[in-house]
Amino acid sequence: IAMVSSRQIGKSVTVEVLALWAAYYNAFPSGIHNNTKVIIVSKSDGQAKKIVREIKSLINIADKNFAKLTKNKCIDVISKTLDPSQPQNMSQITFTNGSYIKSLSPTDSSRGETADILFIDEFAFIPEELFYTVFEPMVSKSGGRIILTSTPNGAAGLGYNIFDPYNEKQSNEYYRIWVPWYYCEDEIQKAEIRQKRESWLAQGKIKEFEQEYEAKFTVSETAFFDATKILSLIHI
């Protein structure tokens, strides 16, 4: 899956929830340990670790909700499934079922890992050579899945080539999803983005807004793709 979307649309939270679900339930086991290996990469090591931290926050929220709903009959429901004998740190969460969530840096040092689910956040900012030689091979042995999310990063590079917004390829191995800001269901957030659009327009930054919030692969002020055309090419 390749999703290109606006900022502040919730794509990182979606990745975090899916990663937690997959590891907690050992949803895609493989290998001699029959476990689910979730690998998270972003455009920086710090950003990938931030996603892992936010997954830990989701675990805390879930535990509190379980306790509240059961009137404290169920305490630390998910935390109890974390394996204290295995790595639990800024870059990894390990469960007693053997599954884990692990962040990796966007460098050649990540070579050799195996993934059942490979999440790459802001994939449009990852160098193409690094993606094809280091990250894509991670799922070849396990028959795993790749999920890519990003805002656009211009009309070239990995994000543009994989998403193929003009449908120039005869076929595309990725299921593509395009989510501009106006698909957001939070009316307060939509109002804030509208205000930002007016501010950026006044500053002459309309191209930047179109790329960051309308999720357009901006080329020039007169060479934007047509949203209606894109909607006819991909499934929302």
Salt bridges, closest charged atoms under 4 A:
ASP45 OD2 - LYS49 NZ 3.35
GLU54 OE2 - LYS50 NZ 2.56
ASP108 OD1 - ARG111 NH2 2.34
GLU113 OE2 - LYS102 NZ 2.84
ASP116 OD2 - LYS37 NZ 3.03
GLU122 OE2 - ARG7 NH1 3.10
GLU187 OE2 - LYS190 NZ 3.72
GLU198 OE2 - ARG197 NH1 3.95
GLU210 OE2 - LYS216 NZ 3.82
GLU212 OE1 - ARG7 NE 2.27
GLU214 OE2 - ARG197 NE 3.96
GLU214 OE1 - LYS216 NZ 3.32
